[in-house]
Amino acid sequence: MTCAQSGMETILTLAPVVPVVVIDTLDDAVPLARALVQGGLPAIEITLRTPVAMDAVRAIVAEVAGAQVGVGTVLEPLQLQEAKRAGARFAVSPGHTTRLLDAAAAVDLPFLPGIATASEAITLIECGYRFAKFFPAEPAGGAAYLSALASPLPQLRFCPTGGITLDNASRYLALPNVVCVGGSWMLPRDRIRAKDWPAVVAASQAAAALADRG
């Protein structure tokens, strides 16, 4: 099996946080992405949880300079193909299957598969993967669990996502096997509904500053 992670490290090291974004209204996609990039968070994961998600990817790719747009919540191989056609630079899944790993390699789209156990991590290592999403991070054991994996499984580095906040992100970023974290705390729904993009910029700047604390 060919590992689909060429270029993944570059994306994951752009900033300490990858924003996990749910787009409900297509008109919000471009200004929201611009606010994230302005705040120092250029790698943006648009989750495929809403009907407008893929159109949001297309709009951001076309209109937001500096944005490195990816798709998240990938569950089916066809989603990887559509994401590639839309211009996505990477894809993320909460887990992984053989079908997804094969599809990512065939599409040649940098892929961040999810794991929650040591056995799943070993499976990815056997396939040549160097990076994985740890999900759901807090319910699955948090920073203590990832710390315990660092010694026996140094081949794999993680982007923990799920329950990550500004308050606990630094605990993860201090670990040797964490490359960045994923989160959505800089995107409160009330601020997005109000189209308060300066607030998103400010929260993104605080998240980007975690690079100095990790």
C-alpha positions in Angstrom: 0.0 0.0 0.0 1.3 3.4 -1.0 1.3 6.0 1.8 -0.5 9.3 0.8 1.3 11.8 3.0 3.7 13.6 0.7 3.4 17.3 1.7 1.5 16.6 4.9 4.3 17.7 7.2 4.5 21.1 5.4 0.8 21.6 6.0 0.8 20.5 9.6 3.8 22.7 10.5 2.3 26.0 9.1 0.8 26.8 12.5 0.3 25.2 15.9 -3.4 24.9 15.3 -5.5 23.6 12.3 -8.9 25.2 12.6 -11.7 22.7 12.2 -14.5 24.6 10.4 -18.2 23.9 9.9 -19.6 26.1 7.2 -23.4 26.4 7.4 -23.8 29.4 5.1 -21.7 29.6 1.9 -21.4 33.4 2.1 -19.4 33.0 5.3 -16.8 30.8 3.8 -14.5 33.4 2.2 -14.6 36.1 5.0 -14.1 33.4 7.7 -11.1 31.9 5.9 -9.6 35.4 5.4 -10.0 36.0 9.1 -8.2 32.8 9.9 -5.3 33.5 7.5 -5.0 37.0 8.8 -4.8 35.6 12.3 -2.0 33.3 11.4 -3.8 30.0 10.8 -3.5 29.3 7.1 -4.2 25.5 7.2 -7.9 25.2 7.3 -10.0 22.0 7.6 -13.5 22.4 6.2 -15.6 19.5 7.5 -17.9 17.7 5.1 -20.8 18.0 7.5 -23.0 20.5 5.7 -24.4 20.6 2.1 -22.3 23.7 1.2 -18.9 22.3 2.5 -17.4 21.4 -0.9 -18.6 24.7 -2.5 -17.0 26.5 0.4 -13.7 24.7 -0.4 -13.9 25.9 -4.0 -14.7 29.4 -3.0 -11.8 29.7 -0.5 -9.4 28.1 -3.0 -10.4 30.7 -5.6 -10.6 33.8 -3.4 -8.4 33.5 -0.3 -4.7 34.1 -0.8 -2.5 32.1 1.5 -5.2 29.6 2.6 -4.2 26.0 2.5 -7.6 24.4 2.4 -8.4 20.8 3.3 -11.5 18.7 3.9 -12.4 16.9 7.1 -14.8 14.2 8.2 -13.9 12.2 5.2 -15.7 8.9 5.3 -15.9 7.7 1.7 -13.4 7.4 -1.1 -15.6 9.4 -3.4 -15.2 12.4 -1.1 -11.4 12.3 -1.6 -11.9 12.5 -5.4 -14.3 15.4 -5.1 -12.0 17.2 -2.7 -9.1 16.9 -5.1 -11.2 18.3 -7.9 -12.3 21.1 -5.7 -8.7 22.1 -5.1 -8.3 20.9 -1.6 -4.7 20.5 -0.5 -5.2 17.8 2.1 -7.9 15.6 3.7 -8.6 14.4 7.2 -10.7 11.5 8.6 -11.7 10.7 12.1 -10.6 7.1 11.5 -9.4 5.0 8.6 -10.2 1.9 6.6 -8.2 0.1 3.9 -10.6 1.6 1.3 -9.8 5.1 2.4 -6.1 4.6 2.6 -6.1 3.1 -0.9 -8.3 5.9 -2.3 -6.1 8.6 -0.8 -3.0 7.0 -2.4 -4.8 6.7 -5.8 -6.1 10.3 -5.7 -2.6 11.5 -4.5 -4.1 13.8 -1.9 -2.2 14.2 1.4 -4.2 12.3 3.9 -4.4 12.5 7.7 -6.2 9.4 9.0 -7.5 9.1 12.5 -6.6 6.7 15.3 -7.7 6.2 18.9 -5.7 3.1 19.9 -2.2 1.8 19.7 -3.2 -1.0 17.4 -4.7 1.5 14.9 -1.4 3.5 15.1 0.6 0.4 14.4 -1.5 -0.3 11.3 -0.7 3.2 10.0 3.0 2.8 10.7 3.0 -0.5 8.8 1.5 1.4 5.8 4.3 4.0 6.0 2.3 6.8 7.6 4.2 9.3 9.7 1.3 11.6 10.8 -2.2 10.8 12.2 -5.1 12.5 13.7 -5.8 11.5 17.3 -9.5 11.6 17.8 -11.5 12.2 19.9 -8.5 13.4 21.9 -9.9 14.3 25.3 -12.4 11.4 25.6 -9.8 9.0 24.3 -7.2 9.7 27.0 -5.9 13.2 26.3 -2.3 14.3 26.5 -1.4 11.6 29.0 -2.4 8.9 26.5 -0.4 10.5 23.7 2.6 10.9 26.0 2.4 7.2 26.7 2.5 6.3 23.0 5.6 8.5 22.3 8.2 6.0 23.6 6.9 2.7 22.0 5.7 4.4 18.8 8.1 7.2 17.9 7.5 6.8 14.2 4.1 8.5 14.3 3.3 12.1 15.2 -0.2 13.4 15.9 -2.6 16.2 15.4 -5.0 15.7 18.4 -8.5 16.9 17.8 -11.6 16.7 19.9 -12.1 18.7 23.1 -9.0 20.8 22.4 -9.2 24.4 23.8 -7.0 27.4 24.2 -6.5 26.3 27.8 -5.4 22.7 27.2 -3.7 23.0 23.8 -0.3 23.7 25.3 -0.3 20.4 27.1 -0.5 18.6 23.8 1.9 20.9 21.9 4.6 20.2 24.6 4.7 16.5 23.7 7.4 15.3 21.3 4.9 13.3 19.2 2.5 16.2 18.6 3.0 18.3 15.5 0.0 20.5 15.9 -3.6 20.4 17.3 -7.0 20.7 15.7 -9.8 22.8 17.2 -12.6 25.1 16.6 -12.6 27.3 19.7 -11.5 30.3 17.7 -14.8 30.0 15.7 -17.7 30.5 18.2 -21.0 30.1 16.4 -22.4 33.4 17.8 -19.5 35.4 16.4 -19.9 33.7 13.0 -23.6 34.4 13.0 -22.8 38.0 13.8 -20.2 38.1 11.1 -17.7 39.4 13.7 -14.6 38.6 11.7 -12.3 40.8 13.8 -13.2 38.6 16.8 -12.1 35.5 14.7 -8.9 37.3 13.7 -8.1 38.0 17.4 -8.9 34.5 18.5 -6.8 33.1 15.7 -3.9 35.3 16.7 -4.1 33.9 20.2 -4.1 30.3 18.8 -1.2 31.0 16.5 0.8 32.4 19.5 0.7 28.9 21.0 3.7 28.2 18.9 5.7 30.1 21.5 4.3 28.1 24.3 4.4 24.5 23.0 
